[in-house]
Amino acid sequence: MAELKPAYLIQGDDELKLDAWRRRLRARAQSEDPPAALEVLDAERTSAEDIALAFDQLSLGIGTRYILVEGVERLSAKDAEAVADALGSLAPATVILLVATGPKRRVKGKWIPPAPDALVKAVKALGGDVHVCAAPTAAKLSGWVAEYARDHGLVMSEDAVHALIERVGFDEKKHVRQQRIVRELEKLAVFAPEDGRVDRDAVEALTVSDVEARAFELADALVAEDSERALRLAEDLRDRGAELMHILFALLRQLRQARRAAALVETGASTQELAGALRVPPFVAKQIASRAAHADAAHLERAIDALADLDYAVRGAGNVDPATALTLTLAGAA
């Protein structure tokens, strides 16, 4: 097993690479005999003074002590200097992983990663490593998706790669949803043919679009009678440019599937039987069944009726604009 350095600073907006570093640290701590303790600190909730004290504490055990500090990009210049000074007197047999999450920022005409410069210098002075994990740019995004697809045993056509990116969409900062991409690739790997070749038709049949995914969440909020979350999700869908009828159609479909799934689950139907009855892949059937299991049947019927009334209203029978009508309906249905 490779010898660890005393400190690592990982920074950037590639969430998959950042998660991989966290997992490796946890795995390293667990691999010791007996397993070593891993202390996790958050710079947003933990003062710079307490972080510095944690660095200076001696281990009560025989092995290495591991500390993961999240969110160091939030430290003020003064607090970053205090943490940097503490790294200079790091207790023996201690390994630190500092994580700064975020894209590069422009400072005095230069683009620099999110971690405070004082921490970068302190880690290097200690003999540690500094790594920048940058999310793929728009120009490299297709290649990035194709590479992760190969890691899952898939060979995706260029058209299929583009279709997957379109369906997953981007977050409010215009970054591709990397975790969603990987989850959808995992689904494709389960249902892909033996040669692993995936075309656009397979992507569209087996993956969930960004609007559909939000509609799933909105349906969950309605089933859970969480009006605040339902209204927030509906607003987000409208901000993404989703048409009201698209939102309404997706909602009705999800709630009606939940109602049918609830009835089938009561009869003891298996996942395969649910998938066949609902005409969806088994993994989707499991999600629908889970949603149905937490639903109150009477509430579900009222929500479906309210959405059916909204459908009638937005087609010309209502007295308020469609957006307001959706807000009023969700507030009442949830």
N, C-alpha and C positions, 0 to 999 in steps of 0.2 A: 504494500500500500504506500502511495507517495507521501513523502514527508510534507506536513502542512507548514505554511508560513504563518507568522503571528497575526497578520491582518490582511483583509481583502476589502476592497471597495468596488462594488458593482453598481453601475449607474446606466440609465437609459430608459427607453420606452418599449423594448422588446420583452413583453410580459412572459413569454415562454422561456426565454433564456434566464430571466431573473428568477422565475420559479424553479428552473433546473438547478441554479446555484443554491437556493434554499433547500431543495430536496437533497442535494449532495451533502450539505452541512448536517442535516438531520440524520442522513444515513451514516455519515462518518461517526457522529456521536453514538448512534445506536449500535454500531459495529464493535465498539470497545467492550471489553469484558472486565467488570460489569459495564453496562451502558452508561455513558457519561451524561451529565446534565446539560441541557441546552436552555439558556436563559434568553427569552425574547423580549426586547424593549422596543417601544414606539416613541420616536422623537417628538411626536405631536402630543403625547400624553405623559412622557417622562422628562423631567427637567434635565438640563445639561449637567447640573451638579450630580444628580443621581446616576446618570450614565457614566460620568467620570469616576464615581465611587465604585460602580460595578467593575470597571476596568482594573481597579487597584486592589480588589479583594483577592485574597489567596484562596485557592481551591481547598476544600475540606477533605477531598478524596485524594486518591493516588494518581488518577489519570488526568487527562486534559479537560479544561473547562472551556465551554463554547458559549459565545454570546452573539446573537443576531440582533442588530439594531436597524429597524425599519424607518423609512421616512426622514433620512438625514438631510434631504434637500430642503426640509422645512426649517432647519436651524437658522437662527439669525447669525450674522457675522460674528458677534460677540460669543454666542453659545458654541458656534463651530470652532472658534479658537480655543475655548475651554475644553471641548472634547478632544481636539487635536493635541493639546498639552497633555491630557490624560493618557493618550496613546503612547506618549514618550516615556511614561513610567508604567507600562503595562505589566501586570503581575506575571510571573513565570507560569508556564504550562497553560496559557490562555490563548484562544484563537478567536479573533473578532471578524465578523462579516458585517460590513456596513452596506446598506442598500439605499440608493437614491433613485427614485422613480420619476420619470418624466422625459420629455423631449429636450433636445438642445435648445439653449436660449441665446439670444443675441445680446452681447455685452461689448460696448465700444467697438462695434463693427465686426466682431468675431462671434462665431457660433461655438458655444462651449456646452459640455454636458451639465446636468443639473446639480451635481455635488459641489458643496463649497470648496473653494481652492485650498483652504487651510487643511481640510481633511485629506485631500489628494496628496499634498506635500507631506503630511504626517505619516500616511500609510507608506509612501515610497521611502521616507527617511527610516522607517522601522524595518525596511526590507520586505515589505508586503507587496501585493499585486493590485493594480488598478485596471479594471476592465470596463469598456464601454459596450453596452448591448443595445444597439440601435435597431428599431423596428425597420422592416423593409420599406424602401421608398416606393412611390407609385411605379417607377420604371422597373423595379426589381420584384414587385409583388407577385407577378405571375410565376416567376422562377422560384420564389420562396414557397408558394403553394404547391407547385409541382414537386419540389424537393421533399416537403413534408408528406406529400401523397406517396412518394416512393418509399419513405420510411414506414408507411402502412401497407406496403405491398401493392400499391395502385399505380397504374400507368394511365394518366389522364391526358386526353386530347387538349389542345390549346383552347378549343371552344368550351370544353367541360370546365377547365380552370376558370375561364372568364365567367361562366354561368355560376359557379360556386361563389366567386367574389361578389357578383351582383346580388345573389340571394342572401348572403350573410350581411352585406352592407358595412357601413362605417359608423363609428361612434360620433358624438357631438364635436370631437376635435378632428374629425376626418381621418381617423386611424382605423385600419381594418380590425375587425374583432377577431384577434388571433385565436383565443380560446374557442370561440364558436367555430372557426375554420377547422380546428383540430377535432372538435366533437363531431362535426359533420363528416370529416374524413374517416373517423372511427366507424360511423354508421355505414358509410359507403363500403368500407373494408369488410363489414359483416355480410353485406348483400351483393357485393360485386361478383362477377363470374370468376371461374377458376384462374383465368389468365390475368385477372386484376385490371382489365381494361375498362375504363369508365368514359362514357360520352356525355354530351349535354342532356340527352333524354334521361339517363340514369340519375344525373344530378337533380334534375327537376322533379323526378319521381320520388327520390329518397331523402332529399334534404328539405329544410324548412326555410322559407324566405324570412327576411328581417321583419316585414309587416306581419306575417303569419306567426312568427315567434312572439311578437308583442301581443298579438291577439290571444295567443295561448295564455300569456301572463295576465291579460285583461280578463279573460274568462276565469282564471284561477281567483282573481280578486273578487269577481262577482260571486263565485261559488262560496268564497270565504267571507262574504258580506263585508268586505273592506272597501268602503266607498272612497276613502282618501287615496288609496293606492290605485283604484280603478280610474278615478278622475285624473290622476297624475299620468298614468299610462295612456289614457285617451288623448291627453294634451300632447304627449310625446309623439304619438302616432300622427296627429295632425301636423305637428312641427316637421315631421319627416315627409310631409306631402301626401300622406295616405288619404284617399277619398273616403268620404263618410260611408258611402254604400259598401265600399270594400271592407271597412272596419265592421260595419253592421253585419254583412254577410259572413265574415270570418267568426264573429262572436256567436251568431245564431248557430252556425255549424258546430262550433266547439261545445256549446251548451246542449244542443240536441244530441251530440255524440255522448256527452257526459250522462244525459238522461237515459239513453239507450244502454250505455255501458252499465249504469247502476242496476237496470233491470236484469241484464244478463249476468252480472256478478251475483245477484240474489239467487239466480237459478244454479249457481255453481259452475258457470262457464269458465273454461281454461283460457289462458292467454292466446293460444292459437285459435280457439273458437271466437274470441273477441276480435282478433285481427281479421278473421274471415268475415264476420258479421259486419264490422265497421269498414272493411276494405282498406285497411291500413297495415303497414309493417308491424310485426310483434312489438318492437320497442316503442312505437307510437301507441299501440293498444295498452301497454303497461302504463304509460303516462296518463292516458284517458281514464283507465280504471282507477288509478291512484286519485285523480281529481274527483271522480264519481264517488269514491269511498268516503270522501270528506264532505259530500254535498248533502244538504237537507232537501229532501224531495219536494216539499211544498215550496221552499224558497226557490228552487231551481225552476219549478213551473211558473212561479210569479215573474222571475227574471226573463224567461222565454216569452211570456205573454207581453211583458213591458217592451221587449225588443221588437216583437211583432207589431205592436202598436206604433213604435217609432218608425218602423219600416213603412207603415201606412201613412204616417204623418209626413215623412220627408218626401213622399211621392206626390205631395200637393195638398194633403188634408190637414196639415198643421197650421198653427197661427204664429209660430216663432221660427227663426232661422234654424237650419239643420244643426249647426254647431251647438247652439243653445239647447236645442231639443235633445241632443245626445248627452249633454252635461246633466240636464234635469232627469233624464231617464236613468243614467248611471247612478246618480245620487239617490234616486228612489229605489232602484233595483238592488243596489248593494246594501 
